[in-house]
Amino acid sequence: MKLSGVADSTAPESKDRSEGVGLLPIFGPAYYTTDQLTKRPQALSVAELDTAATRSIIVSGALILRLRINEQGQVVDAEVEQNELPEIFAETAIKAFRQSRFTPGERNGQLVNTLMRIEVRYDDKRLSGR
């Protein structure tokens, strides 16, 4: 893993350096994107996205969620990256995926934290009947 923001004492001082150089790195859990894994996380159950709050709304579109899944397969964070739908759909999807469980991602046989993007698409058939 490459750390950014660590000052290199052998490098000459330059006016082109960014302001954050020389600060200590902030350590935390590393999350690998799915393209960096040898085995991607798999959902253990289907997230419940069709709720009473969304069922009566006639709409089609998509939203993209960014999930942080830990090495035990638990979703530790879910956030909306892009949304074409009313906010209630994003709220419902976030709640559903935060309660979801996955098989953990693997990198070379080791269980790792994963950053995964998921597209949720709603295609309401009632729109085609109009």
N, C-alpha and C positions, 0 to 999 in steps of 0.2 A: 504494500500500500504506500502510495506517495503522499507525503504530508506537504501541504502548501502553507505559505505564510511563515516558514522558518527561515531566519536570516542566515545567509551563507557568509561566514566571516572571511572567506578567501576571495569573494567577489568584490570588485571595486565599487565604491559608492557611485550611484548614478541618480540623476534627477528624474529619470524615466521610471523609477521604481514606484510601485503602488503604495498607498498610505498604510496598508495593513502589514507590510513586511516587518519582521522583527518581533511580532507578537507571538506568544506561545500558542501552539495548536490546542484546540478544544477536543478532548478525547471523548469518544462515545462509541456505541456499538456500530460496527460497519454493516451496511446493507448492500447486498449485491443485486444488480439488475438481472432479470431473467436470462438475458443473453450471455451473462457471465457464469451461469450455472451449468452443471453437467446433468442435473435433474431438477425440473421446475416443480414448484408447489402445485398440488392438485386439491381441489375442493373436496371435502369429505361429505358434504351435503349441499343441496341447492339452496341458495339464499332466497328468502321469501320477499319478493319484490311487488307482488300484487296484493295490496292491502285495501281495506275499506276506504282509507283516505285518498287513494289514487284511482280506484276502480271506476268511479263515476266521471273522471276527467277524460275527455276525448282528445288525445294528442299523440303525435308520433315524433320521434327524435331520439337523440342519444346523449349520454353523458359518459365521461371518462373519469374513473376513480384511480387514485394512487393508494395502494395498500402497503403497509409495512407489516411484514409477517416475521415473527421471531423464529428461532431455531426449534421451537416446540410446536410450530404450526398455528400459533395464536395470532390473530390480527391485533396488533398493538396500536395501530393508527390507520384511519381511512380519511381521505380528503378528496374533494372534488377538484379535478384538474381542468375540466371543460364541461359546460352544461348548455344544452339547447332546450331544456324542458323547464316547466314550472318548478320552483324551489322545493315543493313537497316531494317530488320524485328524487331529488338529490338527497334530501333528509332521510327518506325511506331507504334508499340504497346504502347510505352510510351506516344507518342503524343495522340493516340486515348484514352487511359485510363485517361490521365490528363484532357481530355475534357468530360469525362463521369460523370454522376450523379447516385447516389445510394440512396435507402432509408437508413436512418442512422441505425447503429447497436444499439441494446438495451441491457442493463444489468439490469435485474430486473425492467423493465418498464421505465428506465431512458435512454435517448439518450446519447450515448458515442462515443468517437473517436475510430476508429477501425484500426488495422493493419491486412491486409488481403493478403494472397498469392494467385495468380492466375496463372494457367498453360495455356499457349496459344500454341496450337498444329497446325502445318501446315502439311497436308498430301496431297501432290500434286499428283493427279491421273495420271498425264502425266508420272511419274516415273514408274508406273506399266505397261505402254504400251511399254516400251523399250525392 
